[in-house]
Amino acid sequence: MHKLGVRSSLPAVALMVLACSSESETGSSSTGDDETGQVTGGGASSTGGGAPSTGGADAAASGGGGTTGESIGGGGMGTGGAESPASNPSPGCGKSGRPESGTVTVDDDHIYTFPDGYDGDTPFPLLMGFHACGNPIDQLINLTRGSAFEAEYVRAVGRSSDPGGCWSYSDDIANVLRIYDDLMDNYCIDMDRVFATGHSSGAQMIVQILTHEPDAEHMNFRAVAPVAASDYGALQVPVPVMYIQGKNDTVRGGDGASTVARFSTANMCQTSSTPYSEVMGCQSSGRTVNPGCISYSGCSEPTIWCSHDDPAYSNTSHGVPCFAVQAMYDFFTDMP
């Protein structure tokens, strides 16, 4: 369980993978969203799940442009890094050094990447990524390539069991837990700095983990950043969150207010919010994207909602916006 206590810079409710949903918006079984393409997206202010936002930062940033149908993520090198001030070493620390070429791959199951500085003795933070339906297993690795995540985090991505790549909680949770346990038992991870991101179907998987208390407590995410998830009911644990969804997401049929409300309730937030200007705008598809981020007040854990205005991903606003990778990195790095 996470410590309760509001980060001073975040009055705080509100990670990344795309395409089809393995289950319906209410959590019942369905055939999925049947999306195709690569991840993109954008940001603008929104209402719902609390007080209306007055808008986020709209200044252009260096997050990198993109065109409709392309994966973009930006994210420059940061100053956060491997070992936190008081790390919690996993049982795998000291067992071995950096894997050859810094990568461990098991076809159609998982990929782990290790920064140049990983030595097997110093605990590193872990980023777990959940690909979107119809996307390759390495989608999150590609999105974070060249970012501070690549240089400072162990990155781990798994593959859903569905041939079409959509995640199903009942079918896939055992494999997700197995991958997590493998990382802890055989590699040097800071167990207090495990983060998760995913988009669409992958984001839904993260939300569903949080609705199952034993699994949520076992994985003990320090923070999450789902992109375009769904409401699967009450979350069982408080968790710092940066929730990202297009304010006119036509795949989800809205801006994600009901999903955000689940986080704000779990984090005991007030209904009031303030603009969260730490996330800068960026260029995508020839336009300046407004992240539209707000921070909820009075929360037990930082709670951010970015309701953006990037129309990319075939003009559905369902993609991962150009500001997302850098924003996630900054948010995770700020965790005490």
SVG drawing of the C-alpha trace seen along z (x, -y; Angstrom):
<svg xmlns="http://www.w3.org/2000/svg" viewBox="-21 -29 49 46">
<polyline fill="none" stroke="black" stroke-width="0.4" points="0.0,0.0 1.2,-3.5 1.7,-6.1 -1.1,-8.6 -0.1,-12.2 -0.4,-14.8 2.7,-15.8 3.1,-19.5 3.2,-20.5 0.2,-18.5 -3.2,-19.2 -4.1,-16.1 -7.1,-12.5 -6.3,-11.2 -0.6,-5.3 -0.2,-4.0 -1.0,-1.3 -3.6,-1.3 -6.3,0.2 -9.0,2.6 -10.5,3.1 -10.6,6.7 -13.7,5.9 -16.5,3.4 -16.5,0.0 -18.4,1.5 -16.1,4.4 -18.2,7.1 -16.9,9.3 -17.0,7.9 -15.3,8.3 -13.2,5.1 -12.8,1.8 -11.3,3.2 -8.8,0.4 -5.8,0.3 -2.8,-2.0 -0.1,-3.5 -0.4,-5.5 -0.8,-9.3 -3.1,-11.7 -3.4,-15.2 -4.8,-17.5 -7.4,-20.2 -9.2,-21.2 -12.3,-19.3 -15.0,-18.9 -16.3,-15.9 -14.9,-13.9 -14.7,-17.2 -14.6,-20.9 -14.1,-22.1 -10.6,-22.7 -9.5,-26.2 -7.2,-24.6 -3.6,-23.4 -0.5,-24.8 -0.7,-25.6 2.8,-26.7 4.6,-24.8 7.2,-22.3 10.0,-20.2 8.0,-17.0 8.2,-16.5 5.6,-16.6 3.9,-13.8 1.4,-13.0 -1.8,-11.1 -1.2,-7.4 2.3,-7.7 3.6,-6.8 5.0,-9.8 6.2,-10.3 8.9,-12.9 10.6,-12.9 14.1,-14.2 16.7,-13.0 15.8,-13.7 17.8,-14.0 15.9,-11.4 17.4,-8.0 18.3,-4.7 18.4,-4.4 15.9,-6.3 17.2,-7.9 15.9,-5.0 15.4,-2.0 13.8,1.3 16.0,3.9 14.3,6.9 15.4,10.5 17.2,10.5 19.7,7.9 23.3,9.3 22.4,12.4 23.8,11.3 25.1,8.3 23.6,6.6 22.2,9.0 24.0,9.2 23.1,6.3 20.9,5.0 17.9,6.9 16.1,10.1 13.5,11.4 11.2,14.4 9.3,14.5 5.6,13.7 5.8,13.4 8.0,10.6 10.8,8.1 13.0,6.5 15.5,3.7 18.2,2.6 20.0,-0.8 23.7,-1.1 24.2,-1.8 22.4,1.3 24.9,3.5 22.7,6.0 23.5,4.7 22.0,1.2 18.1,1.2 16.6,-0.5 13.0,-1.8 10.8,0.4 8.4,-0.7 5.8,1.9 4.1,1.2 0.9,2.7 0.6,2.7 -2.6,1.8 -4.8,4.2 -3.5,4.7 0.0,3.4 3.3,5.3 4.7,6.4 7.4,3.7 5.0,0.7 5.9,-0.9 9.6,-0.2 9.4,-2.0 7.4,-4.9 10.0,-5.5 13.0,-4.9 15.5,-7.8 13.7,-9.1 14.8,-9.2 12.9,-6.0 15.3,-4.1 18.4,-5.6 17.1,-5.3 14.5,-2.6 14.3,1.1 11.5,1.4 9.3,4.6 6.5,5.3 4.4,8.4 2.2,9.9 -1.5,10.5 -2.7,14.0 -5.3,12.9 -4.2,13.4 -5.4,9.9 -3.4,8.5 -6.3,7.3 -5.9,7.7 -8.3,9.8 -8.0,9.7 -9.2,13.2 -6.9,14.7 -3.8,12.5 -3.4,11.6 -1.6,14.8 1.1,14.0 1.3,10.4 2.0,11.5 4.5,14.1 6.5,11.5 6.4,9.2 7.7,12.0 10.4,13.0 11.7,9.4 11.7,9.2 13.3,12.6 16.0,12.4 16.9,8.7 17.7,5.8 14.6,3.7 13.6,1.0 10.3,2.6 9.1,-0.8 9.4,-2.3 7.3,-0.2 5.3,-2.2 2.8,-1.2 1.6,-2.7 -0.6,-1.5 -2.9,-2.7 -6.5,-1.7 -6.7,2.1 -3.4,1.9 -4.7,-1.0 -7.8,1.0 -5.7,3.8 -4.0,1.5 -7.4,0.2 -8.6,3.7 -5.5,4.7 -6.4,1.8 -9.9,3.1 -8.6,6.4 -7.0,5.7 -4.8,8.8 -3.2,8.2 -2.9,4.4 -1.2,4.9 1.1,7.6 2.3,5.4 2.3,2.2 2.5,-0.4 4.1,-3.6 2.1,-5.5 0.3,-4.8 -0.4,-6.7 -3.1,-5.0 -4.1,-6.5 -7.7,-6.1 -8.9,-3.3 -12.4,-2.6 -14.4,-2.4 -14.4,1.1 -15.8,0.2 -14.3,-0.9 -10.5,-0.9 -9.3,1.0 -6.2,-0.9 -5.2,-4.6 -2.5,-5.3 -0.9,-8.4 -2.2,-8.7 -1.8,-10.8 -4.9,-9.9 -4.7,-10.9 -7.5,-10.8 -8.7,-13.0 -11.6,-15.2 -13.4,-14.1 -12.3,-10.5 -14.7,-9.0 -13.6,-5.4 -14.4,-5.8 -17.3,-8.1 -16.2,-10.8 -13.4,-12.3 -13.0,-9.6 -14.7,-11.5 -16.2,-8.3 -12.8,-6.6 -11.2,-9.7 -13.9,-9.7 -12.9,-6.2 -9.3,-7.5 -10.5,-10.6 -12.7,-8.6 -10.0,-6.0 -7.6,-8.9 -10.2,-10.8 -10.0,-13.9 -12.1,-17.0 -14.2,-18.0 -12.1,-21.2 -9.1,-21.3 -6.5,-23.7 -4.6,-23.9 -1.6,-21.6 0.8,-23.7 3.8,-21.4 2.8,-19.6 3.7,-21.7 2.0,-21.8 3.6,-20.2 3.3,-20.1 1.4,-17.3 -0.2,-17.0 0.8,-20.6 -1.0,-22.1 -0.2,-23.0 -1.7,-20.5 -3.1,-21.7 -2.6,-19.0 -5.5,-20.3 -4.2,-18.9 -5.7,-19.6 -4.7,-18.6 -7.4,-17.6 -7.3,-19.1 -7.1,-17.5 -6.1,-14.0 -4.3,-11.3 -2.3,-10.7 -1.4,-13.0 -4.3,-12.9 -3.8,-14.5 -6.3,-14.5 -5.0,-15.5 -8.0,-15.9 -6.2,-16.8 -7.2,-18.1 -4.9,-16.2 -7.2,-14.7 -4.5,-12.3 -5.0,-8.5 -7.3,-8.8 -9.0,-11.9 -10.4,-9.9 -8.5,-11.7 -7.9,-8.2 -4.1,-8.1 -1.1,-8.7 -0.4,-12.5 2.9,-14.0 3.4,-15.3 2.7,-12.0 6.1,-10.3 7.8,-13.4 4.8,-14.2 4.8,-10.6 8.5,-10.6 8.3,-13.9 5.3,-12.7 6.9,-9.5 10.2,-11.2 8.4,-13.6 7.1,-10.7 8.7,-10.9"/>
</svg>
